[in-house]
Amino acid sequence: MEIGKQQIIDLIKKRGGDDKAGQAEAELPDQVDTEKDSGLLSKFGIDPKDLLGKIPGLGGLGG
């Protein structure tokens, strides 16, 4: 599944990780592939399996 980088950054900020959000901005590709980029996502404290319920439009409630 691919997710826009900005959605990931917004989620990190929502969790209070402004420092990590800046780092994610610099390191993540524009379209994040949850399988291919799972190592990068975990670096920022994101479990790709959890994204489904946390990001609006991905089948979850939008957290």
N, C-alpha and C positions, 0 to 999 in steps of 0.2 A: 504494500500500500504506500502511496506517495502522499506526502503532506507538505504544504507550503512552509518554508522556513519561518515566516512571520508568525504562524500559528504556534509553532514550537516555542518561539521566543516569548510570545504573549503568555503561554502556559508557565514558562519558567519565571517570568516576572510576577505572575499571579501567585506563585508559590513563594515569593519574596527573594528570588535569586537574581537580583539586578546585576551582580558581578558575573554570574554564570550566563546571564542573558547577553551581555556584551561579548563574552567569549564565544557563545553559540553563534552570534551574528557573524563573527569573523571566521568560524570554522565550518559551519554547516553549509551544504549546497542549497541553492534556491528551492529545489524540490528534494525533500528528504525521503528516501526510501527506507521504510521502517525495518526491512530485513537487511539490506545492504549496509545501512548506517546505524545498525543497532548498537555497535560499540561506541559510536559518538554520542548517541542518545543516552546511553547509560552513564557516560562521562558527566552528563548534565543532570543526572538523577531522574531520567525518564525511562520507564519500562514501556517498550513499544506496545505491549498487550494492554496497558492501561490507557493508551491514547484513545481507544475506541469510545470510552465513556467520558473523556475529559475535553475533547475538542468538538465543538458544534459542527454538525454536518457529517460526522463520521459514524453515525448510527447510535450515538450515545445521547444523553440528555443535556450535555453541555456543561456538566459539573456544577 
